[in-house]
Structure formats: structure tokens, C-alpha cells
Amino acid sequence: MNTYTLNVAGLKRELPICPVDDKLDIAAFIMFGDVELTVNCARELIKLAPEHDVIITAEAKGIPLAYEMARQLGVNRYLIARKSPKLYMKNPISVEVKSITTAKIQRLYIDKDDADYMKGKRVLIVDDVISTGESLSAVETLVKQSGGEIVGRMAVLAEGDAKDRDDIIYLAPLPLFVK
């Protein structure tokens, strides 16, 4: 299998190259299960983070990063935009999202309690990778609908054209592989 060598947060990882379709391949960056990578990336992102009151991420791959950033900051709560409504959710708020790594259109949901918690707060959006920006845009919509103030958008990696965006903070670029 072809791989891409990534150097990020003082670590080196070999990422498998995976086909998205017959015209595009991506290097698969998976933080799940890699504690060292998650801890180091969280530490480095915190150094660059603007002042904020709460962190939010989209389910699922950003969860370990948001957790570790909150843990290192000594904060007891972070928020997750979920991929489906859960039984505990009261009057969930939802938005539509189409991600480069997901075949179909999905929705992201937050509980009304989480929405109320964000109201009037400085919100930092974090994720593992920002590529097309679709997931980021969906989370932004949830934050705005909740009355939160977006103070930053952060990711470990900016994939493809996302590396040229001036509204996101990231640790390293990640190329797309056009066939």
C-alpha cells in the first residue's frame, strides 16, 4: 500500500493513501487509538488557540482531540455535534453536511442544553482535518443558531486547498492526490 509521510506535532506517521473516487486519493489521518499523537497535537493547538470559553467538534474523529484539549486546559466540558439525534436530546438542533470522506449527505445535531450552554460564549471549533470545509460550515451554523460567538477554527491538518484559507489555524498541510 502506498503511504504518505506526515510530520506533525514533533511526530512522524505513515498515512495510507486511500481512493475517494477514480479521480482522487487522500492520505487517511486517523487519531483514534493513537494517544501520543492526540496528546501532542492537542498541546500544540492549545499554544495557538485564541481565548475561548468552550470547545466544540463534529462527531466522530475530532472527539479525542477536543477531549484532550479540554483535559489539558483543565476544562470539564466540551461539546460534540452528533451524527444522529440521541434519546437524551431535548429539542435537538440540526444542520445538513456533506463531507469528503462520507458517501452521503448527513446531519449534525446538538442538544438544546448544549445550544443554551453556548449562548453568549466564545466558541472554538476543532477537528482533526479540514478539507472541503463542509463539516466546519455545519458546526459553524449550529454555533451561530445557538447564539455562540465563533472565535477560532482549528485542525491538526488542512487538506488540499484548505491550507490556503486564512480563517483556520492548523499544524500541518495534507496534500490531496489527484489521479
ZIVEN-V299850 format. One record per residue. RES is the residue in three letters. SS is DSSP state (A for helix, B for strand, O for the rest). PSI is psi in radians with two decimals (* if undefined). Layout:
res = {RES & RES}
ss = {SS & SS}
psi = {PSI & PSI}
This chain:
res = {MET & ASN & THR & TYR & THR & LEU & ASN & VAL & ALA & GLY & LEU & LYS & ARG & GLU & LEU & PRO & ILE & CYS & PRO & VAL & ASP & ASP & LYS & LEU & ASP & ILE & ALA & ALA & PHE & ILE & MET & PHE & GLY & ASP & VAL & GLU & LEU & THR & VAL & ASN & CYS & ALA & ARG & GLU & LEU & ILE & LYS & LEU & ALA & PRO & GLU & HIS & ASP & VAL & ILE & ILE & THR & ALA & GLU & ALA & LYS & GLY & ILE & PRO & LEU & ALA & TYR & GLU & MET & ALA & ARG & GLN & LEU & GLY & VAL & ASN & ARG & TYR & LEU & ILE & ALA & ARG & LYS & SER & PRO & LYS & LEU & TYR & MET & LYS & ASN & PRO & ILE & SER & VAL & GLU & VAL & LYS & SER & ILE & THR & THR & ALA & LYS & ILE & GLN & ARG & LEU & TYR & ILE & ASP & LYS & ASP & ASP & ALA & ASP & TYR & MET & LYS & GLY & LYS & ARG & VAL & LEU & ILE & VAL & ASP & ASP & VAL & ILE & SER & THR & GLY & GLU & SER & LEU & SER & ALA & VAL & GLU & THR & LEU & VAL & LYS & GLN & SER & GLY & GLY & GLU & ILE & VAL & GLY & ARG & MET & ALA & VAL & LEU & ALA & GLU & GLY & ASP & ALA & LYS & ASP & ARG & ASP & ASP & ILE & ILE & TYR & LEU & ALA & PRO & LEU & PRO & LEU & PHE & VAL & LYS}
ss = {O & O & B & B & B & B & B & B & O & O & B & B & B & B & B & B & B & B & B & B & B & O & O & B & B & B & B & O & O & O & O & O & O & O & A & A & A & A & A & A & A & A & A & A & A & A & A & A & O & O & O & O & O & B & B & B & B & B & O & O & O & O & A & A & A & A & A & A & A & A & A & A & A & O & O & O & O & O & B & B & B & B & O & O & O & O & O & O & O & O & O & O & B & B & B & B & B & O & O & O & O & O & O & O & O & B & B & B & B & B & O & A & A & A & A & A & A & A & O & O & O & B & B & B & B & B & B & B & B & B & O & O & O & A & A & A & A & A & A & A & A & A & A & A & A & O & O & O & B & B & B & B & B & B & B & B & B & B & B & A & A & A & A & A & O & O & O & O & B & B & B & B & B & B & O & B & B & B & O}
psi = {2.40 & 2.55 & 2.85 & 2.28 & 2.07 & 2.30 & 2.03 & 2.44 & 0.65 & 0.18 & 2.73 & 2.30 & 2.51 & 2.02 & 2.28 & 2.46 & 2.18 & 2.45 & 2.37 & -0.78 & -2.93 & -0.04 & -0.23 & 2.37 & 2.67 & 2.74 & 2.08 & 1.96 & 1.96 & 2.02 & -0.40 & 2.25 & -0.15 & 1.50 & -0.79 & -0.79 & -0.78 & -0.82 & -0.83 & -0.76 & -0.72 & -0.80 & -0.79 & -0.65 & -0.69 & -0.67 & -0.49 & -0.13 & 2.42 & 2.87 & 2.33 & 2.85 & -0.48 & 2.58 & 2.43 & 2.56 & 2.85 & 2.47 & 2.36 & -0.59 & -0.33 & -0.15 & -0.86 & -0.59 & -0.83 & -0.74 & -0.87 & -0.64 & -0.80 & -0.75 & -0.83 & -0.53 & -0.15 & 0.46 & 2.44 & -0.02 & 2.40 & 2.84 & 2.63 & 2.22 & 1.96 & 2.73 & -0.19 & 2.69 & 2.48 & 2.74 & -0.57 & -0.23 & 2.25 & 2.10 & 1.05 & 2.59 & 2.44 & 2.73 & 2.76 & 2.56 & 2.49 & 1.99 & 2.68 & -0.48 & 0.09 & 2.31 & -0.55 & 2.89 & 2.39 & 3.12 & 2.64 & 2.49 & 2.51 & 2.61 & 2.61 & -0.61 & -0.71 & -0.70 & -0.78 & -0.65 & -0.63 & -0.41 & 2.15 & 0.05 & 2.74 & 2.06 & 2.29 & 2.11 & 2.23 & 2.63 & 2.94 & -0.85 & 2.39 & 2.17 & -1.50 & -0.38 & 0.06 & -0.80 & -0.75 & -0.81 & -0.70 & -0.76 & -0.70 & -0.76 & -0.76 & -0.75 & -0.81 & -0.74 & -0.46 & -0.14 & 0.27 & 2.74 & 2.02 & 2.06 & -0.19 & 2.69 & 2.08 & 2.62 & 2.75 & -0.79 & 2.54 & 2.03 & 2.38 & -2.32 & -0.28 & -0.45 & -0.35 & -0.08 & 2.44 & 0.05 & 0.11 & 2.60 & 2.26 & 2.87 & -0.57 & 2.63 & 2.73 & 2.07 & 2.72 & 2.65 & 1.72 & 2.28 & *}
